[in-house]
Amino acid sequence: MITFRQHIEMANTIKKDESMLGYIETLEASKKIQVTRDIVETYPLKTIQLNNLSLNSNFNYITDVMDMVLGQFIMTEQIITGKTQYNTDADNDLALAQLIFRPRHHTEFDNDNIEDEAENTNKILDSNVTEIYSVLSKYLDNRELVLFKQFSGVFYETPSEDEDVSEEDNGGEQLFQQQWYWYSMVRLLAKEDITKYEKIYMLKMATVMPEMSFIAQRSKIDSARQRQSQALSKL
C-alpha cells in the first residue's frame, strides 16, 4: 500500500529530481523492493467504490457539495480554483482533503482546534492514497454536477456577449470583484449585518444554493429590464 504521505514525498522528490528513482534511493534497502512493487500496483491511480474503504472508520467525509457549510465550501473553492498556491499538486490535494475528510467525532464543521486538525491530517497522510483520491474524485464529480449543471451560473458565470466593456477600462472593478467575491456573497446573505456573518458561514449549502440561485436569476431579470428601459429611453 502507498500512503498519502508517501505520495506527497514522491511528488516532492519528482519535482526536484524529475525521477521516481530519486525517491526510491532515499529508502532503506529492506524497503526498496516492497515500495517499488507497491508503486507499480498503485499507479496510475484508480477510483474504487466507497462502501468498504478502510478509512471509513477514521473519518466523516463529504462527497456532496450540498452537505458542506458555506465557509467550508468557500475554502475548498479557493483551493480548487488556485487562489492558494502549493508546492505540488499533491500538497494542493492534501489541503483539499483536510476540508473534506473530517474527524468522526465532529458533528459540524469546525477547524479551529489545532490538536484535532493535526491528528486529522496525520490520519489522512497515513491513509491509502487510492482511497483518498477515490473520495476526492467523487467530490469533484459532484461539484461539477452541482455548480455547472444543476446551479449553472450561480457562482461561476461566463460574461454575456453583449457586455462590451474592455478589460483595461474594467480592470480595477474586476480585481475588486475577484478579491472580495466570497466576502460580498456573505455580506449579501447577511444583509450587510456583520453580526450575522459567523452564522452565514455555517449555513448548509443545501440552504445557500437555492437562495443564491434565486438572487442570481432575479439579478439577471432586473438587469434585462434596466437595459430595455435604457434602450426605450433613447428612442
Residue pairs with C-beta under 8 A, 6 or more apart in sequence:
1 38
1 42
1 128
2 35
2 38
2 39
2 42
2 43
2 128
2 129
2 130
3 125
3 126
3 127
3 128
3 129
4 94
4 97
4 124
4 125
4 126
4 127
4 128
4 129
4 132
5 125
5 126
6 35
6 129
7 90
7 129
8 88
8 90
8 91
8 94
8 125
9 23
10 20
10 23
10 39
10 90
11 88
11 89
11 90
11 91
12 87
12 88
12 90
12 91
13 19
13 20
13 22
13 23
13 26
14 20
14 22
14 23
15 87
15 88
16 22
17 23
20 39
24 32
24 35
24 36
27 35
42 129
42 130
45 129
45 130
45 133
46 130
46 134
47 133
47 134
47 137
47 138
48 130
48 131
48 134
49 134
50 56
50 63
50 134
50 135
50 138
53 128
53 131
53 134
53 135
54 127
54 128
54 131
55 61
55 101
55 123
55 127
55 128
55 131
55 132
55 135
57 104
58 104
58 123
58 127
59 101
59 102
59 103
59 104
59 120
59 123
59 124
60 101
60 102
60 103
60 104
60 106
61 100
61 101
61 102
61 135
62 68
62 72
62 100
62 102
62 139
63 100
63 135
63 138
63 139
63 142
64 139
64 142
64 146
65 73
65 139
65 142
65 143
65 146
65 147
65 205
65 209
66 146
66 204
66 205
66 206
66 209
67 204
67 205
67 206
68 76
68 109
68 204
68 205
69 108
69 109
69 201
69 202
69 203
69 204
69 205
70 186
70 200
70 201
70 202
70 203
70 204
70 205
70 208
71 109
71 201
71 202
72 99
72 109
73 205
73 208
74 182
74 201
75 99
76 96
76 99
76 100
77 83
77 155
77 182
78 84
78 182
79 92
79 95
79 96
79 99
80 96
80 140
80 143
84 95
86 92
86 95
93 132
93 133
93 136
94 121
94 124
94 125
96 136
97 124
97 132
97 135
97 136
98 111
98 117
98 120
98 121
98 124
99 111
100 135
100 136
100 139
101 120
101 123
101 124
101 132
101 135
102 109
102 120
103 116
103 119
103 120
106 116
108 202
109 202
111 117
124 132
146 209
147 154
147 155
147 156
148 156
151 209
151 212
151 213
153 216
154 209
154 212
154 213
154 216
155 212
157 216
167 174
177 184
185 212
186 197
186 200
186 201
187 197
188 215
189 200
189 203
189 208
189 211
189 212
190 196
190 197
190 199
190 200
